[in-house]
Amino acid sequence: MKKRSRIAAALAACILTCSAMMPAAVFADDAPAAQQYGDLNLDSQVDVSDAVLLARFCAEDPTVNISQTGKTLADVDADGKITQDDTVTLLQFIAKLIPSIGPAQQIQTDYNAVNLMKDIQAAKVKTKQVDETFAASQYALTVNLLKETALNSKKETADENLMISPLSVSLALSMTANGAKNQTLTEMEKVLGGDLKIADLNAYYADLLNTLPNSDQAKLHIANSIWFRDSERIIVPKEFLQTNADYYGADAFKAPFNEQTVKDINSWVNENTHEMIPKLLEKIPNQNVFMYLINALAFEADWTAPYDTNHINKAEFKPYGTDPVEVEMMYGNEYTYLEDEYATGFMKDYKGRDYAFAAILPKESDSITVSDYIGMMTPESLQKMLNKQQSCKVVTKIPQFKFAYDTELSDALKAIGMPTAFDDKLSDFTGLNENDGVISRVLHKTFIQVDEAGTKAGAVTAVEMMEKTSVEQPEKPKFVLLDRPFIFLIVDKQHNNLPLFIGYVMNPLNE
């Protein structure tokens, strides 16, 4: 590294010396967008002139003007800031000291753990195309989990915001179910897939993971990993690891389960949620914890029709039982209207139109609250609401909001039908560890930010395993003004509007 630093410094010195003879660069915002990170001047190549421009920009040279596209491409280390570190990284790339730059190339973290998947090659498996049967099971999981999570929310305040990712939860639990047997497996299958068996769920999820849209316009990143304690008592069958590699692309790490393992797990979560969720664990609770099965999910997309400054104004939002609060409200027109007996709503597309933001606003005239509406919600009613759309003009208001949410899902999962997995005496996870185990906790964290440009949302779910001791178009426009508590979803339009995220906003100012 010292050698590379010296080379980078020498290159920088030479370039900056030469740059005094170069004219200041000015680029228009409407220049063609380059595809390569580091191409600040948008000439479709990354070379010394880009490094000079970046160095002068970081030195606050007033004669340098970089377009917005150029600034995006200037963040070559993808940390959200443009600094001299980006200059050094760019110089190293130009000097061919590093193979790539930009967020498209994932950082390969050096974990203090043995990656067992290096010896396991994912086999080609037969998948099942997502259909109505699978979609119905996922809507059931979404509704049941939302109901119980809202009911069991620890904070229990009138203005608490909440969001869960049923997709993240189902992926983490399905990996776990591949090691469950007997009654434990039967209950997990029922909760995750209704009448579907784990073999069917594996095949469906494999197809879903392969076909979920992912593009430069709407980015969806999903990663799965299994971490288990390096101990003679923990004997993880190779078949279990093979199945999760084949269907879920999961990595498996054997680790000492010490402070370094906590750092490694948090680093993996931070990386695979694109820094939206920087930490999952504070510590490993005790010596009986022997495994974490983790799913991480990151979603980033811009609106098809973003809001400009003329359509953003301060306005009142009315939480339940308290004074109105002033928020940044985004005004617009949409053309997909939703309605049922107790609520109205709309959908707003993200670029590429593969994903959409859906809002559901309980009807004020009937004095229906968010809690009332969730209480009446069924899997069938939610699916019908999202799929029975009307094409008409909808005048909308959306508050800007950003919040993080975390919860422990054990009680919710017990309530919706899988208590045996958490029962120290009855659970059967001998397919996961020959010496058996029990789920001690299901940790779930989410993050969402909705603003004028689009949406960023992240989720992580960790199943913590413990050794047993004794876990028709109208004539007039519709109006859906989100100026009071509302429910929201991010849905996959290509798969029956399958919910990736679902939650509600009680107060947009609460982060």
Buried (B, 14 or more C-beta within 10 A) or exposed (E): EEEBEEBBEEBBEEBBEEBEEEEEBEBEEEEEBBEBBBBBBBBEEBEBBBBBBBBBBBEEEEEBBBBEBBEBBBBBBBEEEBBEBBBBBBBBBBBEBBEEBBBEEEEEEEBEBEBBBEEBEBEEEEBBEBEEBBBBBBBBBBBBBBBBBBBBBEEEEEBBBBBBBBBBBBBBBBBBBBBBBEBBBBBBBBBBBBEBEBBBBBBBBBBBBEBBBBEEBBBBBBBBBBBBBBBEEBEBBEEBBBBBBBBBBBBBBBBEBBEEBBBBBBBBBBBBBBBBBBBBBEEBEEEBBBBBBBBBBBBBBBBBBBBEEEBBEEBEBBBEEEEEBEBBBBBBEBBBBBBBEBBBBBBBBBBBEBBBBBBBBBBEEEEBBBBEBBEBBEBEBBBEBBEEBBEBBBBBBBBBBBBBBBBBBBBBBBBBBBBBBBBBEBBBBBBBBBBBBBBBBBBBBBBBBBBBEBBBBBBBBBBBBBBBEEBEEEEEEBEBBBBBBBBBBBBBBBBBBBBBBBBBBBBBBBE
